[in-house]
Amino acid sequence: MDTNTIDIALAQIPVKKGQIATNLTEHLAAIAAAAQQQVDLVVFPELSLTGYELELLATLAMTEESDAIQALKTAAQKYAIWVIAGCPLACPNDKPAIAAVVCSPQGDVHFCTKQYLHPGEDVFCSAGSQNHTLNIQGFTLALAICADFSEPQHARDANQQKADVYVVSALISPAGYETDASILADIASSYNMPVLLANHISVTGGWQTCGKSTMWLPSGEPVAALMNEPGLIVCRIASDGSHGVVTCDADSE
């Protein structure tokens, strides 16, 4: 039997408060670097295009026609790569949602929205209402945005949707990492699927973050993680269970 594989890059990049153009430049460099590694998908942390700046979300909220989204769409097509980046999504007649934009190599764009909000986020944000999955290289990927993974129903829903991989874009602090890592390891072992985390490295929204983007094997065992510095961790997931990772620079030069 042939073995299917998918290569997913988790990107740790610096993020500046509300500076979309500057943050977009970091995204584009990381996408180019990921493409050099011939990955299928590159994943960025929660609200990576703006920073985790709740009080600015209404001002910074995006649509598919926003310049930053169009630039990511173009990059995905140019490099024949899937891109998942964090952004606030404008919602007609409601507060913006914390979202991830998904850009395909074919030029398709859609948004996934965070379902389970942290306490206080509801003051600034509206919540999503459904799980989101992607099908890439024969794998079904379930997408979670930060607090989604801490609500057990989210992973149960992903399992019911026959997800092969659980992909998380998040903001996790040094104080919260151990607890959250335990939850992610438990999701991996409970549902026998790799779990991937893309985390921030910058201070954002008043939070110190800690990087440590990594993959948990279906056994719940973590594999080599990035530290709190810019870079990519490339996770190879194989249908025969022979998973592995490699770390590299986030700069394409």
C-alpha positions as CSV (number, residue, x, y, z in Angstrom):
1,M,0.0,0.0,0.0
2,D,1.3,3.5,-0.9
3,T,2.0,5.8,2.0
4,N,0.4,9.3,1.8
5,T,2.4,12.2,3.4
6,I,1.7,15.8,4.2
7,D,4.3,18.4,5.2
8,I,3.1,21.2,7.4
9,A,5.2,24.2,8.5
10,L,4.4,25.9,11.8
11,A,5.6,29.5,11.6
12,Q,6.9,31.5,14.5
13,I,7.2,35.2,13.4
14,P,7.5,38.5,15.3
15,V,4.2,40.4,15.4
16,K,3.7,44.2,15.9
17,K,0.6,45.7,17.4
18,G,-1.9,46.6,14.7
19,Q,0.8,47.0,12.0
20,I,-0.7,44.8,9.3
21,A,1.7,45.8,6.5
22,T,4.7,45.0,8.7
23,N,3.2,41.7,9.9
24,L,2.3,40.8,6.3
25,T,5.9,41.2,5.3
26,E,6.9,38.6,7.9
27,H,4.2,36.3,6.7
28,L,5.3,36.5,3.1
29,A,8.9,35.8,4.0
30,A,7.8,32.8,6.1
31,I,5.6,31.5,3.3
32,A,8.6,31.8,0.8
33,A,10.8,29.9,3.3
34,A,8.2,27.2,3.8
35,A,7.9,26.8,0.0
36,Q,11.7,26.3,-0.2
37,Q,11.1,23.3,2.2
38,Q,8.4,22.1,-0.3
39,V,5.7,21.9,2.4
40,D,2.0,21.6,1.6
41,L,0.7,23.9,4.2
42,V,2.1,26.7,6.4
43,V,0.2,27.7,9.6
44,F,0.6,30.9,11.6
45,P,-0.6,31.7,15.2
46,E,-3.9,33.3,16.3
47,L,-4.5,36.8,15.0
48,S,-1.0,36.8,13.4
49,L,-1.7,39.5,11.0
50,T,-2.7,42.1,13.6
51,G,-1.5,40.8,16.9
52,Y,-3.9,39.8,19.7
53,E,-5.3,43.3,20.1
54,L,-8.9,42.9,21.1
55,E,-9.7,46.6,21.4
56,L,-8.5,47.2,17.8
57,L,-10.3,44.3,16.2
58,A,-13.3,46.3,15.0
59,T,-11.0,48.8,13.3
60,L,-8.7,46.1,11.8
61,A,-11.3,43.6,10.8
62,M,-10.8,42.2,7.3
63,T,-12.8,40.7,4.4
64,E,-11.7,38.6,1.5
65,E,-11.0,41.8,-0.4
66,S,-8.6,43.3,2.1
67,D,-5.1,44.0,0.8
68,A,-3.5,41.6,3.3
69,I,-5.8,38.7,2.4
70,Q,-5.3,39.3,-1.3
71,A,-1.5,39.3,-0.8
72,L,-1.7,35.9,1.0
73,K,-3.9,34.6,-1.7
74,T,-1.4,35.6,-4.3
75,A,1.5,34.0,-2.3
76,A,-0.4,30.7,-1.9
77,Q,-0.9,30.6,-5.7
78,K,2.7,31.7,-6.5
79,Y,4.3,29.0,-4.3
80,A,1.6,26.3,-4.8
81,I,1.1,26.1,-1.0
82,W,-1.8,26.2,1.4
83,V,-1.7,29.1,3.9
84,I,-3.5,29.5,7.3
85,A,-3.1,32.9,8.9
86,G,-4.8,34.6,11.9
87,C,-7.0,37.7,11.4
88,P,-10.1,39.5,12.7
89,L,-13.0,38.9,10.3
90,A,-15.6,41.5,9.7
91,C,-19.1,40.2,10.4
92,P,-22.1,42.1,9.0
93,N,-24.4,43.4,11.8
94,D,-22.2,41.9,14.5
95,K,-18.8,42.2,16.2
96,P,-15.8,40.9,14.3
97,A,-14.8,37.2,14.8
98,I,-11.4,35.9,15.7
99,A,-10.7,34.0,12.5
100,A,-8.1,32.2,10.4
101,V,-8.0,32.8,6.7
102,V,-7.3,29.7,4.6
103,C,-5.8,30.3,1.1
104,S,-5.4,27.4,-1.3
105,P,-2.9,27.0,-4.1
106,Q,-5.8,27.3,-6.5
107,G,-6.7,30.8,-5.3
108,D,-9.7,29.8,-3.1
109,V,-10.1,31.8,0.1
110,H,-12.3,31.0,3.1
111,F,-12.4,31.9,6.8
112,C,-12.6,29.7,9.9
113,T,-13.9,31.4,13.0
114,K,-13.2,30.7,16.7
115,Q,-16.1,29.0,18.4
116,Y,-15.1,29.0,22.1
117,L,-14.1,32.4,23.3
118,H,-11.9,33.2,26.3
119,P,-13.6,35.1,29.1
120,G,-13.7,38.8,28.1
121,E,-13.3,38.2,24.3
122,D,-17.1,38.3,23.9
123,V,-16.9,42.1,24.7
124,F,-15.1,42.6,21.4
125,C,-15.8,39.5,19.3
126,S,-18.6,37.3,18.1
127,A,-18.2,33.5,18.2
128,G,-18.2,31.0,15.4
129,S,-20.8,28.2,15.3
130,Q,-19.1,25.2,13.6
131,N,-16.0,23.2,13.3
132,H,-13.8,23.6,10.2
133,T,-11.9,21.0,8.3
134,L,-9.6,21.0,5.3
135,N,-8.7,18.1,2.9
136,I,-5.1,18.2,1.7
137,Q,-3.1,15.4,0.3
138,G,-5.7,12.8,1.3
139,F,-5.7,14.0,4.9
140,T,-8.6,15.6,6.8
141,L,-7.3,18.5,9.0
142,A,-9.4,19.9,11.8
143,L,-8.7,23.5,12.6
144,A,-8.8,25.0,16.1
145,I,-8.2,28.6,17.2
146,C,-6.7,28.8,20.7
147,A,-9.5,28.3,23.3
148,D,-11.3,26.0,20.9
149,F,-8.9,23.2,21.9
150,S,-9.6,23.6,25.6
151,E,-13.3,22.9,25.1
152,P,-13.6,19.0,24.9
153,Q,-16.5,19.2,22.5
154,H,-14.3,20.7,19.8
155,A,-11.9,17.7,19.6
156,R,-14.9,15.3,19.9
157,D,-16.5,17.0,16.9
158,A,-13.2,16.8,15.0
159,N,-13.0,13.1,15.7
160,Q,-16.6,12.6,14.5
161,Q,-15.6,14.4,11.3
162,K,-12.9,11.8,10.9
163,A,-10.0,14.2,11.2
164,D,-6.6,12.8,10.7
165,V,-4.7,15.8,12.1
166,Y,-5.7,18.5,14.6
167,V,-4.1,21.9,13.8
168,V,-4.1,24.7,16.4
169,S,-3.3,28.4,15.9
170,A,-2.9,29.9,19.4
171,L,-1.5,32.5,21.8
172,I,0.0,30.7,24.8
173,S,1.9,32.3,27.6
174,P,4.8,30.7,29.5
175,A,2.5,30.3,32.6
176,G,-0.1,28.5,30.5
177,Y,2.0,26.3,28.3
178,E,2.4,23.3,30.6
179,T,-1.4,23.0,31.1
180,D,-2.2,23.6,27.4
181,A,0.5,21.2,26.3
182,S,-1.1,18.5,28.5
183,I,-4.5,19.2,26.9
184,L,-3.0,18.9,23.4
185,A,-1.2,15.7,24.3
186,D,-4.4,14.3,25.6
187,I,-6.3,15.1,22.4
188,A,-3.5,13.4,20.4
189,S,-3.6,10.2,22.5
190,S,-7.4,10.1,23.0
191,Y,-8.2,10.4,19.3
192,N,-5.0,8.7,17.9
193,M,-4.0,11.7,15.7
194,P,-1.1,14.1,15.4
195,V,-1.7,17.5,17.0
196,L,0.1,20.6,15.7
197,L,0.5,23.9,17.5
198,A,1.6,27.3,16.0
199,N,2.2,29.8,18.9
200,H,3.3,33.4,19.1
201,I,6.8,34.6,20.2
202,S,6.0,38.3,20.6
203,V,4.4,40.3,23.5
204,T,0.9,40.9,22.1
205,G,-2.2,42.1,23.7
206,G,-0.3,42.5,26.9
207,W,0.6,38.8,27.0
208,Q,4.1,37.5,27.1
209,T,4.2,34.4,24.8
210,C,6.6,31.5,24.7
211,G,6.8,30.0,21.2
212,K,7.4,26.2,21.5
213,S,5.4,25.4,18.4
214,T,5.4,21.6,18.1
215,M,3.7,18.4,17.1
216,W,2.4,15.8,19.4
217,L,2.4,12.2,18.0
218,P,-0.8,10.1,18.3
219,S,0.8,8.6,21.4
220,G,0.7,12.0,23.0
221,E,4.5,12.3,22.9
222,P,5.8,15.7,21.8
223,V,8.5,15.9,19.2
224,A,11.2,18.6,18.8
225,A,9.8,22.1,19.3
226,L,11.0,25.5,18.3
227,M,12.1,27.7,21.2
228,N,10.9,31.3,21.7
229,E,12.5,32.6,18.5
230,P,11.6,33.1,14.8
231,G,11.6,30.0,12.7
232,L,9.7,27.2,11.1
233,I,9.1,23.7,12.3
234,V,8.2,21.3,9.4
235,C,6.1,18.4,10.5
236,R,5.8,15.4,8.2
237,I,2.8,13.3,8.7
238,A,2.5,9.9,7.0
239,S,-0.5,7.6,6.7
240,D,1.7,4.7,7.9
241,G,2.5,6.6,11.2
242,S,6.1,7.4,10.4
243,H,5.9,11.1,11.5
244,G,8.8,13.4,12.0
245,V,9.9,17.1,12.2
246,V,12.7,19.4,11.2
247,T,13.3,23.0,12.2
248,C,14.6,25.7,9.9
249,D,14.9,29.5,9.5
250,A,11.8,31.5,8.8
251,D,13.8,33.8,6.4
252,S,13.8,32.6,2.8
253,E,17.1,34.4,2.0
